[in-house]
Structures are given as C-alpha cells and as structure tokens.
Amino acid sequence: MAYYVYITTNPAKIVLYIGVTADMVRRLGLHYDNRGSAKTFAGRYFCYNLLYWELFTDIRSAIAREKELKGWTRAKKEVLIATMNPEWEFLRM
C-alpha cells in the first residue's frame, strides 16, 4: 500500500497544511470541495493546492514523518518544498 505525506497551500501561498493519506487524488478533491468551510483547517484557509509530497509504504512511517514536519518552522518547511518544487508551482497527481 502507498501512503503520502503532503503539503498544500492556499492560492496566495500564505498558509501551509500538512497531511497524510492513502489516496492523494481523493484527499485533494476533498480539500477542494471543502474550501471555505470552517469545519476543517484546510477548508477554512483554502489549502487545496499541492506543493510537495513524499511516498511511504508503511503507515506508521508516514504518520511519524507528518508529525515531524508539523513540528518544523515555516522556514524549514519552505526549504523542503523548494527541494522538490523550487518555483512553488501547484502540482497535480
């Protein structure tokens, strides 16, 4: 099974959201469908644009990585994103 740790942002690239999923296409669709909804962080801040992702075969490793990234500073997250996506282009899966 494949698991993804991913980072999304809002259209203005101000807010970062980090999550984990086994179905990236479905999850990104949910983020998009929930845009503007106060019920979720990603929805409240319109975080539906994919900037970065990592692939894992073990869910425990993916969750550990998600928690690690969530503990990082914004600056460190920006450097990580730039390693895969230096122009911060919105990616597609």
Contacts in CASP RR format, 6 or more apart in sequence:
PFRMAT RR
TARGET T0000
AUTHOR 0000-0000-0000
METHOD contacts of the structure
MODEL  1
MAYYVYITTNPAKIVLYIGVTADMVRRLGLHYDNRGSAKTFAGRYFCYNL
LYWELFTDIRSAIAREKELKGWTRAKKEVLIATMNPEWEFLRM
1 22 0 8 1.000
1 57 0 8 1.000
1 59 0 8 1.000
2 22 0 8 1.000
2 55 0 8 1.000
2 56 0 8 1.000
2 57 0 8 1.000
3 20 0 8 1.000
3 21 0 8 1.000
3 22 0 8 1.000
3 55 0 8 1.000
3 56 0 8 1.000
3 57 0 8 1.000
3 58 0 8 1.000
3 59 0 8 1.000
3 61 0 8 1.000
3 62 0 8 1.000
4 20 0 8 1.000
4 21 0 8 1.000
4 22 0 8 1.000
4 24 0 8 1.000
4 27 0 8 1.000
4 53 0 8 1.000
4 54 0 8 1.000
4 55 0 8 1.000
4 56 0 8 1.000
4 62 0 8 1.000
5 18 0 8 1.000
5 19 0 8 1.000
5 20 0 8 1.000
5 53 0 8 1.000
5 54 0 8 1.000
5 56 0 8 1.000
5 62 0 8 1.000
5 65 0 8 1.000
5 66 0 8 1.000
5 69 0 8 1.000
6 18 0 8 1.000
6 19 0 8 1.000
6 20 0 8 1.000
6 21 0 8 1.000
6 24 0 8 1.000
6 27 0 8 1.000
6 50 0 8 1.000
6 52 0 8 1.000
6 53 0 8 1.000
6 54 0 8 1.000
7 16 0 8 1.000
7 17 0 8 1.000
7 18 0 8 1.000
7 19 0 8 1.000
7 50 0 8 1.000
7 51 0 8 1.000
7 52 0 8 1.000
7 53 0 8 1.000
7 69 0 8 1.000
7 77 0 8 1.000
7 80 0 8 1.000
7 81 0 8 1.000
8 16 0 8 1.000
8 17 0 8 1.000
8 28 0 8 1.000
8 31 0 8 1.000
8 42 0 8 1.000
8 47 0 8 1.000
8 48 0 8 1.000
8 49 0 8 1.000
8 50 0 8 1.000
8 51 0 8 1.000
9 15 0 8 1.000
9 16 0 8 1.000
9 17 0 8 1.000
9 47 0 8 1.000
9 49 0 8 1.000
9 51 0 8 1.000
9 88 0 8 1.000
10 45 0 8 1.000
10 46 0 8 1.000
10 47 0 8 1.000
10 48 0 8 1.000
10 49 0 8 1.000
11 46 0 8 1.000
11 49 0 8 1.000
13 49 0 8 1.000
13 51 0 8 1.000
13 88 0 8 1.000
15 45 0 8 1.000
15 46 0 8 1.000
15 47 0 8 1.000
16 47 0 8 1.000
16 51 0 8 1.000
16 74 0 8 1.000
16 77 0 8 1.000
17 31 0 8 1.000
17 41 0 8 1.000
17 42 0 8 1.000
17 45 0 8 1.000
17 47 0 8 1.000
18 66 0 8 1.000
18 69 0 8 1.000
18 70 0 8 1.000
18 77 0 8 1.000
19 66 0 8 1.000
20 59 0 8 1.000
20 62 0 8 1.000
20 63 0 8 1.000
20 65 0 8 1.000
20 66 0 8 1.000
21 27 0 8 1.000
22 59 0 8 1.000
24 50 0 8 1.000
24 53 0 8 1.000
24 93 0 8 1.000
25 93 0 8 1.000
28 48 0 8 1.000
28 50 0 8 1.000
28 93 0 8 1.000
29 48 0 8 1.000
31 42 0 8 1.000
31 43 0 8 1.000
31 47 0 8 1.000
31 48 0 8 1.000
32 48 0 8 1.000
34 40 0 8 1.000
34 42 0 8 1.000
34 43 0 8 1.000
35 43 0 8 1.000
35 46 0 8 1.000
35 48 0 8 1.000
36 43 0 8 1.000
36 44 0 8 1.000
36 46 0 8 1.000
37 43 0 8 1.000
37 44 0 8 1.000
38 44 0 8 1.000
41 47 0 8 1.000
42 48 0 8 1.000
49 90 0 8 1.000
50 90 0 8 1.000
50 91 0 8 1.000
50 92 0 8 1.000
50 93 0 8 1.000
51 81 0 8 1.000
51 85 0 8 1.000
51 88 0 8 1.000
51 90 0 8 1.000
51 91 0 8 1.000
52 80 0 8 1.000
52 81 0 8 1.000
52 84 0 8 1.000
52 85 0 8 1.000
52 91 0 8 1.000
53 84 0 8 1.000
53 91 0 8 1.000
53 93 0 8 1.000
54 62 0 8 1.000
54 65 0 8 1.000
56 62 0 8 1.000
56 65 0 8 1.000
69 77 0 8 1.000
69 80 0 8 1.000
72 80 0 8 1.000
81 88 0 8 1.000
82 88 0 8 1.000
85 91 0 8 1.000
END
